[in-house]
Amino acid sequence: MQDKAFFDKLKGESVSRSTSYDVAFHLAIAFGEPISEIVPKVEHGDVLTNPRGEGVFQLQITCPLIDN
C-alpha cells in the first residue's frame, strides 16, 4: 500500500491511492484467498501516515480514563 501512496511533502503525509478491494486482490494473487480480517479498511484518499500519528497504518494507543 505504501508503494502506491502519494507522499505530500508539505504536510508530511502519505495518502492512499488504493482501496481495500485493491489490497485484497493483490493478496489473493500473491497468497491465494486472503482472510478478510487482515485486509485493512482503507479507501482512496485516506491518510496512511502523518507526523501526528493519526494515519490508518499508525498505532493508535488509547489510555482508559482513570477515576479518582
Buried (B, 14 or more C-beta within 10 A) or exposed (E): BEEEBEEEEEEEBBBBBBBBEBBBBBBEEEEEEBEEEEBBEBEEEBBBBBEEEEBBBBEEEEEEEEEE
